[in-house]
Amino acid sequence: MKKRWVLIAILLILSFSRLSAVNEPVVVTSSYDTADFLQFQYGPPTPLAGFAISDTGITPSNLCALLGTLTISTNGNNLFDPSLININVSPTVAIEGYVRDANGTISYAENIPATLMAITVIEDEFVEAVPITGSTVQLVSSSGNIFPGKTTSMSTYIVLIAADMEYDYYIPGVIYSLDDESSIGTFGVSADGQGQEETTVIPISVDEIGTVLDAPFIPTSPAPGDEVDIPFEGDGFPFTHQYVFEILDNPMNFDLQQAILGTRPVIATVQLKVTNAQENTEYGVEIAFTSKDPAGFKLHLDGDLTQHGIPYQLYFDYDLNPIPHSTFIEWGNLFVSGENTGIIQRNITVSVNDGPELGEAPQGQYSDTVTVNIIPLESLGI
């Protein structure tokens, strides 16, 4: 009789323990850390550098920027259907900026396709890479518990991946921006701790600011039309030297009669300087001058592109050939050796055509805004 009572007591204890385990809730939490700064580089971001191209879909000649890292954790080994929800992203995402074609010609490219990807890793093992589209994205496509008893957290890296255009297409030192139609906004997170209940939203902790239901893919959460600048640096920009471009003098007005007769008044004095340079090495930049008028250099009445325009030309000093509009040309001859200080100063002069556009021009103040774009070169002649 004693043995039987002992056996019954043990069964009761085991049954009680089992009931306790079932009632214990599985708590799921999440956090999202935006990247300290956005930076493009060739190939996958550092956390994903060791994974195969066939897994992540990122080639060595893709231009990529890590936007942030999402971490989902549980207090047990249960986590079902982790997903991004309430996604606010443009149907198509594109970037724009200066690029170099197969012939080495530099031009401004728009609508360069880009993809927003969620790449999930568990215990340093690749799990899944899914494009972020629509309003909901399931981070792990397999059904059931994604933690087979060996871990309680997963990491998802949110990456912006530009189209693979082969090496040298994207130019180190250039800042690329989201185009006017692209928006990379916010998202939420959902998951299920037991695999039985209806999926519920998990609050996200963002940058230690607090607990919110929606997190920004990037810190500024831009709307379409807002620029988000992402410089191309990192391994693709290993320069130790730097260039400093200054406008030393920029008169507000010039004598139109002189510009018509060919005297070519000076409208600006500019200076390019290289610092941290090695001696006896030639340095330089690609430089382009662009009018406010996309059709070419024109002075417009009151600076308004919808008003009457007068064509003009710009020159370096008194060169015979004018500066081409919105076209990159090489500006070299920067040396640091002996008396060479690594500084070049140039005067920008102007001439105006004595043609019908001038003769038909109504009276008033004419002006233009010229943008100077510079692409640094590592060095010349190597």
C-alpha positions in Angstrom: 0.0 0.0 0.0 2.8 2.4 0.8 4.4 1.9 -2.7 1.1 2.7 -4.4 0.6 5.9 -2.5 4.1 7.0 -3.3 3.5 6.4 -7.0 0.2 8.4 -7.0 2.0 11.3 -5.3 4.7 11.3 -8.0 2.0 11.4 -10.8 0.2 14.2 -9.1 3.5 16.3 -8.9 4.3 15.6 -12.6 0.8 16.6 -13.7 0.9 19.8 -11.7 4.3 20.7 -13.2 2.9 20.2 -16.7 -0.1 22.4 -16.1 2.2 25.2 -14.8 4.3 25.1 -18.0 1.3 25.5 -20.3 0.0 28.5 -18.4 3.4 30.4 -18.5 3.2 33.0 -21.3 5.8 33.4 -24.0 6.8 37.1 -24.1 8.1 38.5 -27.4 10.0 41.8 -27.6 11.6 43.7 -30.4 14.1 46.6 -30.9 15.3 48.5 -33.9 18.6 50.3 -34.1 19.0 52.7 -37.0 22.5 52.9 -38.5 24.6 55.7 -36.9 25.1 57.2 -40.4 24.0 56.1 -43.8 26.9 55.2 -46.1 26.9 53.4 -49.5 29.6 50.8 -50.2 30.2 48.1 -52.8 29.0 44.7 -51.7 27.1 43.7 -48.6 27.3 45.7 -45.3 29.8 44.4 -42.8 27.3 42.2 -40.8 26.5 40.3 -44.0 29.9 40.2 -45.6 30.5 36.5 -44.9 27.3 35.2 -46.5 27.1 33.8 -50.1 25.7 35.9 -53.0 23.2 33.1 -53.6 21.8 33.6 -50.1 21.6 37.4 -49.7 21.3 38.3 -53.4 24.0 41.0 -53.0 26.8 41.0 -55.5 30.2 42.6 -55.0 29.2 45.4 -57.5 25.9 46.2 -55.8 25.9 49.6 -54.0 24.5 49.0 -50.5 23.7 50.9 -47.4 22.7 49.4 -44.0 19.6 51.3 -42.8 19.2 49.5 -39.5 19.0 46.3 -37.5 15.8 44.7 -36.1 16.1 42.3 -33.2 13.2 40.1 -32.1 13.5 38.1 -28.9 11.5 35.7 -26.7 11.8 34.5 -23.2 11.5 30.9 -24.4 12.0 28.9 -27.6 8.7 29.9 -29.2 8.4 32.4 -32.0 6.0 32.1 -34.9 5.5 34.2 -38.0 7.7 37.2 -37.4 6.7 39.9 -39.9 7.0 43.5 -40.8 3.6 45.2 -40.9 2.2 48.7 -41.6 4.9 49.2 -44.2 5.0 52.7 -45.6 7.4 52.5 -48.6 7.1 53.7 -52.2 6.1 50.8 -54.6 9.4 51.5 -56.5 12.5 53.0 -54.9 15.2 54.7 -56.9 18.4 56.8 -56.3 20.1 59.4 -58.4 23.6 60.9 -58.6 26.7 61.1 -60.8 27.9 57.9 -62.5 30.5 56.8 -65.0 29.6 54.8 -68.1 31.7 52.2 -69.9 33.6 54.9 -71.8 34.5 56.8 -68.7 32.1 59.6 -69.3 30.5 61.1 -66.2 26.9 62.2 -66.2 24.0 62.6 -63.8 21.7 59.6 -63.7 18.2 59.5 -62.4 15.8 56.6 -61.6 18.6 54.1 -60.7 16.6 51.1 -59.4 17.1 50.2 -55.8 15.6 47.5 -53.6 14.8 47.5 -49.9 15.6 44.1 -48.4 15.1 42.5 -45.0 17.9 39.9 -44.5 17.4 37.6 -41.4 20.2 35.9 -39.5 19.9 33.5 -36.6 23.0 32.4 -34.6 25.2 33.7 -37.4 23.4 31.5 -39.9 21.6 33.0 -42.9 17.8 32.4 -42.8 16.1 34.5 -45.5 16.3 37.6 -47.7 13.0 39.1 -48.7 12.2 42.4 -50.6 10.2 44.9 -48.6 7.1 45.6 -50.6 3.4 45.9 -50.0 2.0 46.4 -46.5 3.2 43.1 -44.8 6.4 41.1 -45.2 6.9 37.8 -43.5 10.6 37.6 -42.4 10.7 33.8 -42.3 8.6 32.0 -44.8 8.7 28.6 -43.1 5.7 27.8 -40.9 6.1 26.8 -37.3 8.5 27.6 -34.5 11.6 29.3 -36.1 13.7 28.7 -32.9 14.4 25.0 -32.7 15.5 25.2 -29.1 18.9 26.6 -29.7 18.4 30.4 -29.5 15.8 33.0 -28.4 16.6 35.9 -30.7 16.9 36.7 -34.4 18.4 39.7 -36.3 17.1 41.2 -39.4 19.2 43.7 -41.3 17.3 46.3 -43.4 19.5 47.1 -46.5 19.1 49.5 -49.4 20.5 47.8 -52.5 21.1 49.7 -55.7 21.1 48.0 -59.1 24.2 46.0 -60.0 25.8 48.1 -62.7 29.3 46.6 -62.6 32.3 48.2 -61.0 33.3 51.8 -61.6 29.7 52.8 -62.5 29.2 54.4 -59.1 31.8 57.0 -58.2 33.6 57.0 -54.8 33.1 60.4 -53.1 29.7 61.1 -54.7 26.6 61.5 -52.6 23.6 59.6 -54.0 20.1 60.6 -53.0 16.6 59.1 -53.1 14.8 60.4 -56.1 11.8 62.7 -55.9 9.2 59.9 -56.1 10.8 57.6 -53.5 9.8 57.3 -49.9 11.3 55.0 -47.3 9.0 55.6 -44.4 8.1 53.5 -41.4 7.2 49.9 -40.4 5.8 47.9 -37.5 6.5 44.4 -36.2 4.3 41.5 -35.4 4.8 37.9 -34.2 3.2 35.1 -32.2 4.8 33.6 -29.2 2.7 30.4 -29.1 1.6 29.7 -32.6 -2.0 29.5 -31.6 -3.2 33.1 -31.0 -4.0 35.7 -33.6 -0.9 37.7 -34.6 -0.5 40.8 -32.5 1.7 43.9 -32.9 4.9 44.0 -30.9 6.0 47.5 -29.8 9.5 48.5 -31.1 12.1 50.3 -29.1 13.9 52.8 -31.4 17.3 54.2 -30.7 16.7 54.2 -27.0 14.2 57.0 -27.4 11.2 55.1 -26.2 8.7 52.4 -27.1 6.7 53.1 -30.3 4.5 51.1 -32.6 6.1 52.3 -35.8 9.8 52.6 -36.5 11.5 54.6 -39.2 13.5 52.7 -41.8 15.9 55.7 -41.8 16.0 58.4 -39.1 14.3 61.1 -41.1 11.3 59.0 -42.4 11.1 61.0 -45.6 8.1 61.7 -47.7 8.2 61.7 -51.5 10.1 64.7 -52.6 12.4 64.8 -49.6 16.1 64.2 -50.3 18.0 61.6 -48.3 21.7 61.8 -49.0 23.8 58.7 -48.8 27.6 59.2 -49.5 29.6 56.5 -51.2 32.6 56.1 -49.0 33.9 53.1 -47.0 36.2 50.7 -48.9 35.5 52.5 -52.2 37.0 55.8 -51.1 40.4 55.1 -49.5 41.9 58.5 -50.1 43.9 60.2 -47.3 44.1 63.5 -49.1 41.3 66.0 -49.3 40.2 68.8 -51.7 39.0 72.2 -50.7 37.1 74.3 -53.3 36.5 78.0 -52.5 34.9 80.9 -54.4 37.3 83.8 -53.4 35.5 86.5 -55.3 32.0 86.6 -56.8 30.9 90.0 -58.1 27.1 90.5 -58.0 27.1 92.3 -61.4 29.1 92.5 -64.6 29.2 95.0 -67.5 27.0 93.6 -70.2 28.6 95.7 -72.9 32.1 94.2 -72.1 30.6 90.7 -72.2 29.1 91.4 -75.7 32.2 93.0 -77.1 34.4 90.1 -76.0 36.4 91.7 -73.2 35.0 88.9 -71.0 34.7 90.4 -67.5 35.6 88.2 -64.5 32.5 87.0 -62.7 34.3 84.7 -60.1 37.7 83.8 -58.8 37.8 80.2 -57.6 40.5 78.2 -55.8 41.1 74.4 -55.5 43.5 73.1 -52.9 44.7 69.6 -52.0 45.7 68.8 -48.4 47.3 65.7 -46.8 48.9 65.1 -50.2 52.1 63.2 -51.1 54.9 65.1 -52.7 55.7 64.8 -56.4 52.3 63.4 -57.1 49.8 65.0 -59.4 46.3 65.4 -58.1 43.1 66.6 -59.6 39.3 66.6 -59.8 36.5 66.2 -62.3 34.6 69.5 -62.3 31.4 70.6 -64.0 29.5 73.9 -64.1 25.7 73.7 -64.5 23.2 76.5 -65.2 19.9 76.8 -63.4 18.5 76.4 -66.9 18.8 72.7 -68.0 19.0 73.7 -71.6 22.4 75.5 -71.1 23.9 78.7 -69.7 21.2 81.4 -69.8 20.5 84.6 -67.9 16.8 84.9 -67.2 14.7 87.9 -66.4 14.5 88.1 -62.5 16.3 84.7 -62.4 12.9 83.1 -63.4 13.2 80.2 -65.9 9.8 81.0 -67.2 10.9 84.5 -68.2 13.0 85.7 -71.2 16.5 84.1 -71.4 19.8 85.3 -72.9 22.5 82.7 -73.7 26.0 83.2 -72.4 29.3 81.3 -72.2 31.8 80.8 -69.3 35.6 80.5 -69.7 38.6 79.7 -67.6 40.5 83.0 -67.7 40.8 83.9 -71.4 40.9 80.4 -72.9 39.6 80.1 -76.4 37.2 77.3 -75.7 34.2 77.9 -73.4 33.5 75.7 -70.4 31.0 73.0 -71.5 27.6 73.1 -69.8 27.0 70.4 -67.1 29.9 68.2 -68.5 32.7 67.0 -66.3 36.2 68.0 -67.3 39.5 67.1 -65.7 41.1 69.8 -63.6 44.6 68.7 -62.7 48.1 70.1 -62.2 47.9 70.0 -58.4 51.3 69.3 -57.0 52.9 69.5 -53.6 56.6 69.8 -54.3 59.1 72.5 -53.7 57.4 75.8 -54.5 54.2 74.1 -55.6 51.8 74.4 -52.7 49.0 72.3 -54.1 46.8 75.3 -54.9 45.3 76.4 -58.2 43.4 79.7 -58.7 41.3 80.3 -61.8 39.3 83.3 -63.0 35.9 82.5 -64.5 35.0 85.0 -67.3 31.8 85.5 -69.3 30.7 86.5 -72.8 27.2 87.1 -74.0 25.9 86.5 -77.5 24.8 89.6 -79.5 21.9 87.8 -81.1 18.1 87.9 -81.3 17.6 86.7 -77.7 19.5 89.8 -76.6 17.9 92.2 -79.0 14.4 91.1 -78.0 15.1 91.1 -74.3 12.7 93.2 -72.2 14.4 95.6 -69.8 15.1 94.4 -66.3 17.6 92.5 -64.1 18.9 89.2 -65.6 20.6 86.5 -63.5 21.5 82.9 -63.3 22.7 80.5 -60.6 25.6 78.2 -61.5 26.2 75.0 -59.6 29.7 73.6 -59.4 30.0 69.8 -58.9 33.3 68.3 -58.1 34.3 64.6 -58.0 37.7 64.0 -56.3 40.2 61.8 -58.0 42.7 59.6 -56.2 45.6 60.8 -58.3 46.4 61.4 -61.9 48.7 59.4 -64.1 48.5 56.1 -62.2 
